[in-house]
Amino acid sequence: MCGFGGYFGSIPDAKHLLERMVSAIAHRGPDENGVFVDKEAGLGHARLSIVGLGDGQQPMSDESGELTIAFNGEIFNYVELRDELRAKGRRFRTSSDTEVILHLYDVMGEECLSRLNGDFSFAIWDRRRQRMMLARDRMGVRPLFYMNHGGTLYFASEIKALLQVPGVSAELDPIALDQIFTLWAPIAPRTGFRDIHELEPAHLMIAEKGKVAIRPYWQLDYPDRGASPLFTDDRAAAEELRALLTDATRIRMRADVPVGSYLSGGLDSSIVAAMATGMAPRGLRTFSVTFDSVEHDESAFQMEMATALGTHHSAVACRAGDIARSFPEVIRFAERPIIRTAPAPLYQLSGLVREQGLKVVLTGEGADEVFAGYDIFKEARVRRFCGRQPGSRIRPHLFRKLYPYIPGLQQQSAEYLAAFFGAGDVPLDDPLFSHRPRFKSTAATKIFFSGDLRTRLSNYDAAEDLASRLPAAFGRWHPLHQAQYLESRFLLPGYILSSQGDRMAMAHGIEGRFPFLDHRLVEFATRLPPEMKLKGLVEKHILREATKDLLPPSIGQRTKQPYRAPDSHSFTGVGELDYVRDVMSEARVSDSGLFNAKAVTKLYEKCQSQPVTGFRDNAAFVGVLSTQLWLQIFTGTSVRAAEAA
């Protein structure tokens, strides 16, 4: 795991620029750094040593000096690939996975991507062909950004590095802000920064003099509705799933340093930790975050699982005020406004892992997208059920079963439940049917946009923009698969793996590894019939069947509890700090020109006075605050909030 930056073109003082770019992302690779400069290209690298500790220095060139790579991430099947290449006469100078990529590219060119099982982004300078190749892993675990400035292509693992280029300044993209306040994240290749782009997951870029081509090398796909299923028998499917997940975990335990595991107390991280325990000869270290608030805390389940596995467990307590204190740093590392505080406790958690001396952790992320674990999948099924019989006084009662942790819903009438969940509001053939309620409730936060911003966005609809990007085959898929695609292709890389994942972990130089996102496992799951994933209203049915012997019944049979953190009230009362009052002041909000200053002031006062705040107000408060912080941190309009905090 590392960070890199580079360019393709001809620039003055290239070495000095590369050193500045590397310095800006030194947190991603605190162990080593280096730069490579050629006549038409340059690469810089900051290394976090995990595989090939003494011989994986980057940028790395092959023996001929014609190929040079800067690489971020891990290739988990590098051992098998290296053995295969050696059998073909290839000689290796190091034990690192980086050199494996170089040899494989030399043999296969860009087709080498089809052989890589890993979480990665990299740049290869091919001097012979005078071309730069950029690539990013299939599911979007590792980031890669790029821009064209002055006729030169620049790229880096984080945007901070690109802001080191002379003449480049940060400017917020209003379309991206609208997307965040509707969809939770920008739609790649758009980022929060105007004119700075993100290479989409499973895509590669070939840059040659005078032209740049970007194309996908892999696509998330599902069978047509009604196609013959891959499995019809639960037992056979569970056995295949168990074998795939075991191997995905096994190869992610490969490292020259100890590998730990996050343990949230839920099903997914518990499965990963249980598998990893049997593969850790010296015992497994596990880590979790706890909360003071009962509605967010899962420490009892975390300790039960840690005790059952016999792991050495450590937890970081997220107390009142902790989120507010860390939030400016969270925005600095996330590099975008966000509408939830959930990344902040994970920032604290990765800090704990680093304090304990580890660099690598396994996590359960991806299982909910791959095996239909989120409430949104069940809710869409109930909404369709109600939509087929409008006016039913019986069907809407199913909504109560979805959210037992929301007491206020349990006593409501059928009419209220149907109206609250929008049953019948969305046409059944709407491609965004599953996600319309989420998009609608999130977009309600835009009531706080300024009149000027509303005017600039008057002809734009973020949800319709998203719908226009769906693949041609989308309409032929089962409704559950359509919903899974929306989560896996957009929200997963755009928010979960980014703002909550890579960026919070790498802020402390921690590499997260995701067995559930092994592309073999993902491809297997896409071919499973929907009822094996969502059986009635039981989420992740086949995953539970495949792993039921690994977990205590209280964990294995537990329903999905969404990971949440306190939102607006993290910044009021005990958590209120001077910087919050400053950036949310009427004068400062008015100066930004993005929000209605008087409306934001009323929102702030409401959040200060009311102990319970609804989703819209929570999301709006966090969204406005994070945007105001983003402006301070990246445009330098005033004293940096991180310094003020």
N, C-alpha and C positions, 0 to 999 in steps of 0.2 A: 504494500500500500504506500502510495506516494502522492506527489503532485508534480505537474510539469507545465511548462509553457514553451512557446516557440513562435517562429515566423517562417513564411516562405516569401521571398522577395529579396530586395537589396536595401539595406538600411545602414546608416552610419552608427558607429559606436555600439555594434551589436552585442559584444560581450558585456558591456556595462548594463545594457537594457535587460539582457537575460538574467543577470545577477539580481537586478531589482525585481524582476518578475518572480524569481525563485524566492527571494526574501519575503515577498508579500504573501506567499503561501507556505512559509517555513513550518507552520504548525502541522501541515500534512506529512512532512518528512523531516523530523528533527535530527535524524541520525547522520545523514551525509547530504552533500549537494554537489552539483557539477554543471558545467555548460559545454556545449559543442557549437562551434561556428564554422560554417562553410561559406563559399562565395555567395550562394543564393538561398541559404537556409540556416537556421540555428535552432538549437534545443537547449532548454535548461531543466534541471531536475532536482527535487528535494525528496530524499529517500527515507522511508520508514522500513528498517531492516526486519524482514520476517522469514523469507526463504532465501537461502544462499547468503548467509550473513556476511561472509568476508569477500565474496566475489561477484556481487551483483551490482557494482557501481554503475550509475547511469549519468548521462546518456551513454549507451553501449553501442559499439560498432562491431561489425563482423570482421573476420580476419583480413578481408580484402579492403576494408575501409569504405566500401561502396554503400553499405547499408548501416544506418544509425537509427536507434530507437529511443524514445522516452515513453515510459510505461507506468500507468497507475492501476493498481489492482492485483489480482491473482489469477493465474491459470491453474485450475485445480487438477486437471488431467495432464499436467506437464510431465509427470514421470512416465506415463504410457507413451506420450508423444515423443519424448526424448529417446526411449528405447526403440521406437519405430524408426526414428530418423537415424539412429546409430546403426541399425540393421541395414540401412541404405547407404552407409559409408560416411555419414556426417560425423565430424569430430567436434567435441564440446570442450571449451576452456573453463567453463564455470558450472556450478550446480544449480543455477537460478532458472526460474521459469521465463525470465526476460530473454535469455539467449535462445530458448526453444521457439519463441515467436519469431525471432530473426531468421532462424534456419527454416522454419515452416514457410515464412513469407518468401524466402529465397527459392524454395522448391515449388510453391503453389501460387505465389502472387496473392492478390486480394482474396482468392478462394480459400486461403488459410483460415479465414474467419469461421468457416463451417465446421472446422475441427476443434475449435477452442471451447472448452467448458470452463467458464469463469466469469468473474465480475471485473470488467476492465474498461479502460479507455487508453488509447496509445496513439503516438504519431511515429511514422517511419519515414525517414528521409532516404529516398532512393536516388543516389547520385547518378547512377547509370542512365536511368530514365528521366532524370531531372524532374522528379515529382514527389509530392508529399502526400502520404496517405494517413488520414485520421479515421479512427473507428471507435465504436462504443458498444458495450455488451448488450445482449438481447433485451433484458428487462429494464435497463436503465439504472443499474445500481451505482455506477461511477459516472461522475459528471464530465462534460467537455463542452467548452464554450469557444466561440470564434467571432471574428469581425474582420471586415476589410477596411483598412484605413490607409489613405494615401497610395492605393494600388498594391499594398502588401497585405497578405493574409496573416493574421495573428490568432493564436489559440492558446488555451490554458485550462487547467482543472478548475480554477475559480476565477470569477470576474475581477477580483482584486488585482490579479496579475495583469489583466488587460488594461486596467486603469493606470498602469505604470508607463504605457506607451505615450510618448510626447504628443500633445495635441488632443488627447482623448480625455473627455470629462464625462461624469455621470449625469444622465438625464432620465427621469422617470418616464416610462412609456404609458400613456393614459389608457391605451387599449389593454395592456397587461394588467393595469390596476383594475379595470372593469372585469377582466377575466378572474382575477383573484377574488373580487367581491361577488362573484357569481359561482365560479367553479372550484374555488380554493387555491388555484395555481394557474400560471400562464399556460397557454397551449403552445408547446414546443413546435417550431424553433424559437418562438417569441420568448423573451425574458423580461424582467422588470426594467431593464436598461434599454433605452432606445438605441437601435443600430448594433446591439450586441446579441448574438444568437446562440442557441443551444443545439448541438448535434443531437438529433433524436435517437432514442434507443434503437438498437438493431440496425443502425445506419452506418455507412462509411462515406468518406469524402475523398475524392482524388483531385488534387490541385496540381495543375501543370501551368506553364507560362501562358497567360492569356485566357485560361478557362478553369472553372471549378465545377465538378459534377458530384452530386450527392444522390445516393440511392440506398434502399433497404437491402440487407443481405439475408434477412429472416423476418417472418411475419407471424403474429399471433393469429391463429385460425381455429375455427370450430366446424364440425360437420353440419351439413344441411339438416334442417329439421326433418325427421322421419327416416334418416339414413340408418343403415344397420349399425347397431352399437358395437363398440369394441368388445365389451363384456356384457353378458346378461346375468352372470352369477356373481353375487357379492363376494363369495369366498375367493374365487379366482382373482377378482379385481383387487381385493384386499392384500392377497399374497404378492401380486405384482407391485402394488403401491409400497408395501413394506420393504421389498427388495430395493426398489429405486430410492426410497428415502434413506434407507440404511447406507447405500453407497454414496448418495449425495452428502450425507453427514460425514462418512469416512474420509472422503477426499478433501472435505473442508476442515478436517483436523490436521491436515498436512501443514507443518510449519516447523521452523527451527527455534521457535519460542513457544511458551505455554499458551494454550487456547482455553479461554473461559466461555461462559454462556450467560446470557441474560435470562432471568427467570421472573416473569411477570405474575405468575400465579394462574394464568390461563392455560388452555389446552395446548396451544401451539408451541410456546416456549418450553412447556413442561415435556412435551414429546421430544423436542430437540435435545434438551438437557439430559433426559433419560437415555437417549441413544448415545450421546457423547460421553456419558459417565462410563459406559462399558468400553469406550475407546481411549480413555485417558488413564494410562498405567499408573500415573502418580496422583490420581484423584482429580476431580473437576472443581474449579472455582466458579461459583455462580454469583450473580449480582442483580439487585433489584432496587426500585425506588418506592418509598412509602410516603403517605400523605397524612396530615393531621385530620383532614375531613373524612368522615366515615364513607361518604358516597364515592370517594375516589380511591380509597385505600384497599389494597388487596394483600396486605402483609400476612394475614392468617393463612391464606392459600400458598403464598410464597414459602413460608416457613414449613408448612406441611409437606410441600414437595421437596424442599431442600433436605428435610429430615428423612423423608422416604428414600431419597437417592444417596444420602450420606455425603453431600457436597460440603465444601467449605464456603459458607455463604456470607456475603457482605451486602449491606443495604445503605442507601443514602436517604436521609429524611428530607422531604420537600416541605418545609414549614411556611407559615404565613410570612410573607415578605421575601422569600427566596426567589420566587419567580420574578418579582419586580426588580430585585437586585441584579439578576443575571440577564434580564430581557434585552438591554442594549447590546450585549455581546451576542445573544442569540440572533438578533437581527443582523449584526455585522457578519456573522458566519453564514446565516441563511441567505443573505444578499437579496432579500425580497420582503415586501410586506407580507404578513400572515394574519389570519383571522382567528386563530386559536393559540392558546399558550402551551399546548402539548409538547412542542419541541423543548421548552425550557427545562422540565425535569429530566429529559433525556440528555441534555447538555450537562446537567449535574451528574447524571449517572456515568457518562463516559469519563468525567473528571475523577470519579471514584475508582473506576477501572485503572486509569493511569496512575493514580496514587498508590494503588495496590501492586503496581509493577507489571501489569499485563499490557499487551498491545492488540490482542485479537479476541473477539467474542463472537459466538454464534447467537443468532436470534431466530425467533419464529415468524418474522415478517414474511408475508406472501401467502401464507396458508389460507387466510380469509378470502383473498382474491382468487386463488387457484381452486379452492374447494368450497366456495360459496358460504363463507362464514359470517358475513356482515348482516346486520338487521335489515339493511336496504334490500337485500335479495328476498328475504321473507316478507317484508312489507310490500314489495312489488307483487309478489304472488297473491297476497291477500287482497290488494287493491284490484288486481285483475279478476279475482274471484267475485268481489263485490260489484265490479263493473259489468260483469256478465248478467247480473240480476239487480239492476238499479232499484232502489227503494226497499230492498230487503231489510227487515228489522232484526235478522238473526246473524247474517254474515259479518257485519261490522264488529260484532263482539269478539271476533278473532284477533282484532288489533290489541286487545288487552294482554293476550298471551305473548305478544312480541316484546313488550316492555314492562315486565314485572317490577323492574327497579324504578319505575315512575309511578308512585302511589296515586297521584292525581288522576290518572287515566282509569283506575279500576272502578270508579263509581259513576262514570259518565254513561250517558244514553247512547243508543245505537246511532241516532241522528248526529249527536255531537262527534262521535268517533269517525263516522263517515265523512263529515265535513272537515274535521281536524286533519285527517290523513288524505284528503282530496280524492276519496273514492268516487269515481265517476267523472272527475274533472278533466282527465286526460284521455284522449282517444286511445283505444287499445292498440292501434297500429302506429302510434307515435314512436319513432326510433329511440327517443329519450324517455320513454314511458317510466322506466324504473327510477330515473334520476330527476324527473321534473319537480317533485316536491322539494327535494334537497336544493336544487338550483333556485326554485322560487323563494324558499325561505332564506337562503343565503343572499340572493339578489335584493331582498327587502332592506338589507343594510345600506343600499345605495340611496336611500332616502336622505342620507347625510352628505351626499355629494353636493358640491357647490353648483350654483346655476350655470357658471361658466363651463365646468366640467360636464355637466349634463348636456349642454349645447354641443360641445365637441364630440360627445358620444351618442348624439341623438339618432344617428342612422346605423348604430352598431348593436348587435345582439350576440352576446358571448355564447349562449346556448345553441343558437342557430349556427354560429361559426363552428362550434364543436360538431354538430350534426352533419355539417357539410364535409367533414373530414373522415367520415365513417367509410369503411371499405365497401366495395360493390356487393360483396357476399353477405353483408350484415343482415339484410332483410330476410335471408333464407335461414338464419340461425334460430334456434329455440330462444324464447324470451329470457330464460336464465342465462344463456350464453351471451346474449346481447348485453345484459347487465354486467356480467363478468368482464366482458371486453372493455366496457366503459371504465370500470374500476382499474383493470390491469394495465390498460394502454395509456390512460391519462392521469388519474389520481395517484396511482401507485408510484410511477416515476416522478410525477410533477410535485407531489407533496410528501407522501409517506417515506419514500426512499431518499428524498432530497432534504426538505426542511426538517423532518423528524429523523432521518437516517444518516446518510453520509456526512452531511454538513455538521451535525451535532457531535457525531463520533469523531470525525477528523479534526474538529476544533481542539481536541486533546490528543490527537495522534493515535486514535483507536480505529482499528479496522473491523467492521461488522461483516459477518458472513451469513448467508441466507440459504440453508439447505432446501427450503420449499421453492426457491426460485431457480434451482437447477433446471436448465432448459429441457432435459429429458423428462423430468417430473412434470413440468408445465405441459409439454406436448402430450404426455400420457393423460393428464387430467382433462385436457380439452376434448379428448375423444371419449370420455366416460359419459354415459347417459345422465341427463340432469337429475333424475331421481336418486342416483347414487351419491350425489353431492348434497342436494337439498331434498330430504325424504320427508314429505309432508311439510312440517315446520321445524324439522330437526336439521340443523346446519352441520356440514362437514361429516355426513353420515359415514361415508366409506373410510375417511381418515380415522374416525373413532373405532370402526371395526378393525382396521389394520393395526392399531396400536393399543387396544384395550388392555393388553397384558402388561403394559409398561407403567401404567399410572394407577394411583389410588382411585377408587370409584368416585370420590368427591371431586376429583379433578377431571377424570375422564368423562364423567357424565354432566359436567358443569356446562350451562348454556353460555353463549358468548356474552362477555362483559366488555363493552367498548372501552378502550384506553382513553381516559379524559383527565384533564387537570383543571383546577380553578381558573376562571377566566377574568372578568373585569374586577372581581373582588380581590384578586391578587395585587391590585394596584391602589386600592382604597383602604381606608382604615389602617390596620397594622402595616400593610404593605406599601402605603403611600410614601413616595420619595419625592424629593425636590424636582428631579428631572421630569417626573410624570406631570406635576402641576405646570411645569414650564412648557413642555411641548404640547400639552392639551389646553393651554390658556387660549382665551378668545383671540388675543392679538397674534399669537404664533400660528394658530390654525388659520386665521384670516390671511396672514402673510403667505402661507403655502398656496392658497388659491384653489385647493382641491376639495375642501369640505365647507359646509355651511357652519360658520363659526358659532353662531348663536344656538343652532340645533345641537352641536357637539357639546357646548357648555351645559345645556339642559340634560343631555345624555350623561355627562360626567356627574352632575349633581344627583341624577336619578340613581346611578350606580353607587354613589357614596351613601345614599340614604336608605336604599332598599336592600335587605339581606338576600333576597332571591331575585335574579334577573333572567329574563327569557333569552332564547337563543339569539334573536335578532339584535337585541341591545348588547349582549355579550360579544357577539361577533363584530358588531360595528365598533364597539369601544376598542377591542384589540386591534381591529383593522386600521382604525384612525391612528391609534397610538403607534403601531408598528410602521405605518407610512410616514408619520411625522419623524420618527427615529431614523428611518431609511434616508429621508431627506437630509437630516443633520449629519449622519455618518458618511454618506457617499457624495453629497453635493457640498458639504462643508459650509452650509449657510449660517451656522452659529457654532458655539462650543459643542464639541462632540458629546453626545449623551453618555457614551461609555466612560468618558473622563469625568463627567458630572456625577455619574453613579458611583 
